[in-house]
Amino acid sequence: MANFLLLYRGGGMPQSDEEKQRVMAAWNKWMTDMDGDLVDAGNPTSNVKTVNTGGPVDFSGDRVTGYSVIQADTLEHAIEKAKGVPVVADGGSVDVYETFNAM
């Protein structure tokens, strides 16, 4: 099995307690449905800067709003698992990256 980095884009923060409970229930269901293949549940992201040879600058790209790490047999299997991520149902998207050990 390989590890896959899921990068979330879009979605939104719940605005009410009821919405927060709905969103958390959806995330808890997805995590349970992963059936042991969730390596790192991850977290939402907030502040961002881009670092290059000129130093940190304001970020101007398509912002990542969170991440998780899962394991799967193939990229296609990881994509199927990513389709259930609640951020997709909320209008966001998921980038699925296969990782590998470099050292």
N, C-alpha and C positions, 0 to 999 in steps of 0.2 A: 504494500500500500504506500502511496505517496501522500505528502501533505500538500494542501492547497490553501493559498491565501485568498480570502474573500474580502474585497474592498467595496464598501457600500457608498453609493452616491445618491443624494436626494433623500426623500422621506422627510419627516419633520418631527419636531418635539411635540408631545401631547400637550394640549392647552387646558384640559380639565382633568379632575381626578378620575372621572369615568373613562375618558379617553386613555389616560395613563394605565388604568387597570386593563383595558382592552389590548393595548399595545404590549404590555408586559405579559399578558396571557398568551398572546400570539408568539412572542419570543420564547416563552417557556415551553410552549407546544413544539416549536421548531427544534429547540435544543433537546427535548425528550425524544422527538422523532429521529434525531440523528443517531440514536441507538449506539452510543459509545464512539462514534466517529468524530465527535467534537473535540479537537485537540486544545483549543483556546477559544473560549466564548467571545473574547475580545471586549471592546468598549466603543462608545461613540468618540468622535474626535471633536476638538474645538479650535483653538487658536492655531494659525498656520503661517509660516514664512518659508520662502524658498531660499536655499543656501547655494551659492555658486562662487566662482572665483572672486567676484566683487563683494562677497559677504551676503548677509541676509537681506532679502528684498520682499516686498509685498507679493503675495501669491495672486496670480491672475488666471489660474486654470480652473478646471472642473473639480471642485472641492470634494475630497473624500470625507464622508460623514461618520465612518466607523469601519470596523474590521472584525473578522473571525478567522480562525484556522481550523480546517477540517481535514480528515483523511478519506481517501477514496481509491478505488482500484485504477480508475482512468479519469482523464479530463472530462469525458462525456458523463461519467458517473458523478463527478463533482458538480458539473453543471446541473444535473437533475436535482441534486441536493440543494443547490443554490436557488433554484426556482421557488423553494418554499420559504426563503428568508422573508420575514415580514416587511422589510423595506420595499420589496418588489410590489407587494399588494398595496402599499401606500404611495405608489407612483414613482419609486426610485429604481435603481438598477444595481447590479452586482457584477464586478469584474472578478473573474476567476483565474488565478495565477498558480500554476504548478511550481512548487519549490523543489530544490535539490540541495544535498549537502555538498558544499564546495570544499570542505576540508575534512 
